Amino acid sequence: MKILFSLLLMMITYLSAPLTYAKNQLSANVGATSNYLWRGLEQTNGKAAISGGLDYNMSSGFYAGTWVSNADWSDGMSYELDLYAGYAAQISEIDYSVGVIYYAYPDSDADVDFSEINASLSYGMFTLSYSVLAHADGSDFTDDSYLAADINFNVLTDAEINLHLGAGLDDFYAGESYIDYGVSFSKLGFTLGVSNTNLSDSDVKAYISYSIALEFLSKAQQCISELGY
C-alpha cells in the first residue's frame, strides 16, 4: 500500500494544467471508487480503491500505458500494476483496437500474474470486445476468454448511461464460466453504478467512483512548441 500511495503522490505532483494539443499525447488519470469491480468480480473485497495511470498515444495509432490500484483478492496482495500496449484506428465509422495487457501483483504470496490479448470494435453507441488469456501460472494460452458487449448513450447534458453484458467463457477468472451485467450513470467525472453476476454466491453490488484525466506535454515538447517548431 505504501508503494501505491507513493506512486500516486509522484504522479499528482508532476501533473499540471492541460497544455496545447500534441500529436503524440501523454496523459494521466487518477480515480477512486467505493468498490473496485473488474468484470463484475470484486478486487478489494468490497472495500474502496484508489488508482492512477499514465498513457502515451502516438499519432500513428500505437499506444502504451500503465495503471496501478490497490487490490487484495489473494494472500499478501496489496496492489495491482498493469502494463499494456496496442494499436487503435478507425475504418469508416468503425473504431477498432488490438492490444496486450499484463496484470501484475508484485507482493502477492502466490504467483497470480497473468496476461491477455484483446480486441474491440465500436460503432456509434455499441462496443464489442474480446480478451483471451495469453499466459498465467498453471494455465495455457486460450485456457479462458472474456466477451463483452456495451451500449453507451448520452442523456441530459454531458451525462452518459452504460449498459454492460459480459461472459467469462471458462474457469480461470471466477473458478467457473459466468455472466456479469450492470448499468451505470456518469456525469462530470462521477459514476454511479450497479453490477451483478450469475455466480451462486453473488449479489447486487452498488458503487460510486470519481476520476479525472489530464493531458500534457513533456517540458521538452513545450519548449520546442514555444520556439515555434
Secondary structure, DSSP 8 states (H G I E B T S, - for coil): -HHHHHHHHHHHHH--S--S--SSEEEEEEEEESS-EETTEESSTT--EEEEEEEEE-TTSEEEEEEEEE--SSTT--EEEEEEEEEEEEETTEEEEEEEEEEE-TT-SS---EEEEEEEEEETTEEEEEEEEEEETTB-TTS-EEEEEEEEEEETTTEEEEEEEEEE-SSTTTSS-EEEEEEEEEETTEEEEEEEESSTT---EEEEEEEEEEEE--HHHHHHHHTT-
